[in-house]
Amino acid sequence: MFRKDIDNVMQRNIEFAKDTIKTGTLLHILAIDGYEGKTVKPLEKWSFPEEMYDYLNACIERETEKWSYRNGLDDDTIPTMKPYFGISIHSAFIGGEVKFGGNTSYHIPLIQSWENLDKLKLREDNIYLQMLLKSMEYLKKHSESNGYLVSLRGGDSPMDIANALRGNDLFLDFYDDNGQVHKLMNFCVKAARWTWQHQTEIIDYIDGGRISGQAIWIPGNSIGHLSEDASSMCSVEMYEEFGKPYTEKMLETYDFAIMHVHTKGRHQLSAIADISKIKFIQLEYDPSEPSPIEVYKQNIDVLKNKIVVPIMTTDEIEENIDFLSKHKQIIQIYAKSMADAKRAINLVKSLR
């Protein structure tokens, strides 16, 4: 059993997502530095799909030991598992080659010329789609006996899928081939819905909602997290034309989603927050950019109707305790030690 108080933790997360809760804080401890336990060799060291189940078993063993180590911590982290094959899993289901490296994966752009656009297909027998779905089913099959909850894997926004398929030429295409880009974006909406359809068919409802790949419970027929990484590399005008309307179109059949945004892309927060079905906005660190809590504070008027999910340090929690007390957020931390994790918990208890 990953954690014995799972029922209480789930109830806190479910209650927190309700609109009637206006202020408060949940704390999700993502990892604790200094823990030396079971390791799983990097993705590039495995032979997929042949060793897929061996890899998943190794992940289950690692997570079981990690949760045993942190047993008794009174935070709000939901014990979940999802299959991790790197970032390419969000777009490689369309076809093409994948490169594994650095314990992640990259989708080699399929559209080297626009002539390839009409050749894009969504196929049930795609190797990466099958890896994802079979892995989700495997984790689900073994979840009850191991004491974790299986979550959605996650996905890319239509613009991020387009970026994966076209590569960074996409940002020139916004100016030079906008007609082709709009055609590609419509395909990417279809592709995004396709992967979510498959994922949501596997993941069960829990108390009228689903658990996202960010281990956050979302009410209703919801999805997420979605990445909107490409938006950080274009202007607001380009995102308003090629990003936002297609994300909105993709979300039409769902209730809510979580949006994953890098602080480098903070200039897009107003447009992203304007998407009504984005209920949560997760702010990710970027090198040489303002921290998530700084971006949160600078954009509080824009974000006031969203549940913000900033990655923070324990020191940042303490330094911003007054601000946090007036708002509603799920704080994610990578604790520096077990003592640091306990300190963060004590600080957040005053904000519940």
N, C-alpha and C positions, 0 to 999 in steps of 0.2 A: 504494500500500500504506500503510494507516494506521500500522502499526508492524511492523518487520521481525522482531521477537522475539515475534510473536503466539503461536507454539506454546509457548514457555517460559512466557509469561504465563498462558495458558490452563491449563497443567499446574499452576502454582502455585495458581491459584484452585480447581481441581478437587481437588487434594490437601488444601487448606485446609478444604474443606467436609466432609471425613471426620471421623467421630466419634472416631477414634483420635488426632486432633490436638487436644490439650487447651489449649494456649496458643500465642500467636503473633499477628502483626498483618499484615494486608494494607493497602496504601495505594492508594486510588483518588482521583486528582486530577481533580476534575470540571471545573475551569476555571482559567485563569491570568489574573489582572487585568493590564492594561497591554498586552495583545495587541490590536493594531489591524489587523484583516484584513477579509475579506469579511463583510458583514452580510446578514441576511435581513429584509425588511420585516415589520412586525408582522402577526399573523394577521388583524386587522381591516382591513388594507389589501389583502387578497386577495379574489377572488371565487370562493368554493367552491360546488360542486365543480368548476366549469369550469377553474380555474387550479390544480387539485390537483397535477398532475404538474410544472408549472412551479415550484410551491412546493417539491416534493420535490427537484427538480434543484438548486434554489438551496441547499437544506439540505445536499445531498451535496457541493456545491462548497465551502460554508463549512466543513464538517467535515474535508474533505480538506486544506484550507489550515491549519486549526487543528492537525491531527495532524502536518503537515509542520513547523510551528513548534515543537512540543514533541518532535520526533523525538530519540531518544536518552535521554529521561528513563527511568530504571530503576525505575518504580513498577509497580503491579499492575493498572492500569486496563485492562479489556477493551475493545477498540475496537468499539463497537456503534452501530447506528442503529435508531431506531423512529420512526414517524410521530407528530408532535406537533400536535394541533389544540386544545389547551387541555383543561381539566378536564371539560368537558361530555361528552367522548367516552366517559366511563365510565358515563353514564346516558342520553344522548340517543338511543342505539340503540333505546330503548323507544318513542320518538316525541316529538312536541312541538317547541317552538321553542327555538332557541339564539341567544344574543347573544354576538358576538365583541367584545372590548375589552381593553386593557391587555396585549396579546399573550397572552391566554388566552381562554377561552370559558365561558359560564355557561348551564346548562340552566334555562329558565323553568319553574317548578313546574307539573306537569300536573294534580295533584289539588287543584283549588281548593275542591272539596267532595267528600265521600266518595262521592257518586253517580258520580263519575268512576272510582272504583277498578275497577269491573267492565269498564271500557272499555279498560284497559291491554292492549296486545298486543305480541308479539314478532314482527316481520315482517322477512323476508329482504330486502325491497326498501327498507327504511328507509335514507334518504340518508346518515345518519351512520354506520350500520353499514357500508354499502358504501364510504364514504370510508376508514374504518379498514382494512377488509380489503383493498381494492384498493391502498392505500398500503403495507401490509405486504408484499403480493405484489410490488409494484413495487420496494421496497427490497431484497427478497430476490433478485429477478431481477438487480439491478445490484450485489449485494454482492461477489461474487467478483472482478469486474473492478476494483472500487474498494478492496478489501482490508479491508472491515469485516464484522462479523457482525450479522445482523439479530436483534433481540430481541423478546420479548413487549412489548406496549405498557404493560400494567398494568391495574388495575381498582379498583373500589370494593368495600368490604365491603357486605353487604346493608343495614346501617344507613345507610351513606353514600348508597347508591342511594335508600333511602326518604327521606332528607333532601333529596336533589335533586328527587324527585318531589313531595314534600309541602311543601317549604320548611321554615322554622323553626317553623311551626305544629306540626310533628311533636313538639316537646318539650313542648307543652301536651297533645297527644293522648296522650302516655304516661300522663297522669293522667285525661283526660276521655273518651277513646275507645280504651281499650286493646284492645278486641276488634277494632276496625277496624285498629289498628296491627299486631296479630298476623297478620291477614289480608294486609295489605300486606307484612309481612316475609316471609311464605311466598312471595309473588309475587317479591320481590326476590332470594330464594335461587335461584329458577328463572331469573330474569333474569341473575344473576351467573354461574351455570353456563353459560348460553347464550352469553354473550360469551366466556368462557374456552374453550368448546368450539370456537368459530370461530377464536380466536387460536391455539390449540394445534394446529389442523389445518394451519396455515401454517408455524409455526416448527418447524424440524427439531431432532431430538435431537443434542446434541454430547457425545460420550463418555458417553452414558447420562444426560444431564440437559438442562436448558434454561437459556437466559440470560434473566433477568428484565428488566423495564423499568428497573431500578436498575443494570443492567450487572453483575449478580451471578449467577454460575453456581449452579444448584440441582439436586441429584441427583434422578433418577427422573421420574415423571409429575407434575411440579410446576408451580406457577403463582406469580404475584406479580410486582410488588409489589401488595399490597392497601392501600388507605387506610382508616383507622379514625378519620377526623377528627371525625365527629359525636360520638364517645364523649367527647371533651374537654369537651363542653358539657352533659353529663348526669352524674347521680350513678352511683356504682358499682352501686347497686341497680337503676337503670334499665338500665344496660348489661348486667347479669347477666340481666335478663328479656328485653330487646328486641335486644340486640347479640350477645353471646357465643354463645348457643345457635344462632343463625342463621348466624353465621360458621362455627361447627363443622359445622353441617349442610351448608353449601355446600362445605366442604373434604373431605367424606367420600370423594369419589371421586378425590382427589388425594393425593400423597405429602407434599409440603411447600409452604410459601409464605413470602414475606417480608411482614411487617406494618410499614407506615409509620405512625408515631405521633408526634404533636407533644408537646413537653415540657409544654405546657399540660394535656395529657391524662395526665400521669404517674400520677394517682390510679387509672388503669385498668390499669397495668402488670401487677399481680398476676393479674388476670383474663385479660388477653391472653396472658401467659406461660404460663398454665394450659392454653392450647389446644395440644395435643400436636403438631399439624401445622404450627405456626408455628416454623420453624427459625431464622429471622433476624428481628430487630426493629431497624428503622431509626429513630433518634431525630432529629427535626427541630427546628431552632431556632424559638422563638417570641419576639416582643418582650416585654420586661419579665418574662420567665420564666427559671428556671435554665437554664444551658446543657446540651446533651446529655451532656457528660462529667460534669457535676455530678449530673444525674439518673441516669446510669449508676452512678456511685459510690454514690449514696444507695440504690440499689435492686439492689445486686450480688447479694444473696441470692435475690431474685426472678428475676434475669436470668442466674444462673450456668449454666443449662443451655441457654442460647440463644447464638447468635452475634450480638453486638450490633454495630450499624452506626451509630456516632455521627458526626455532622458536627462537625468540630473545626477549630481554627486550628493553625498550626505552633507557636505559643507554647504552646498548651494541650497539645500532644503532649509538648513538652519539660518542662512543669511536672508532667506526670502519667506520666512515663516509668516510674517504679517500679510504679505501679498497673497500667499497661498490660502490663508484663512478666509479670504474674501471671495474665493473662486472655487471652481470645481475641476478637478484634474485627476488623472491616474499617473502617478510618478513611476517611471522605470529607472532602476539603478543597477549598475554593475558594482557591487560592494567591494571595497578594497580588502576586507577581511571579515571574519565572523563578527568581531567587535564592531566594525563599521556598519554591518547589516543590522545589528541589534540597536545601534545608536539611531539609525534611520527609522527603524520601527517605532522607537520611543518618541521621536520627533513627530512622526505622522499620526500617532495616536491622539495627539492634541488637536489634530485637524479633522478627525472623523466626526 
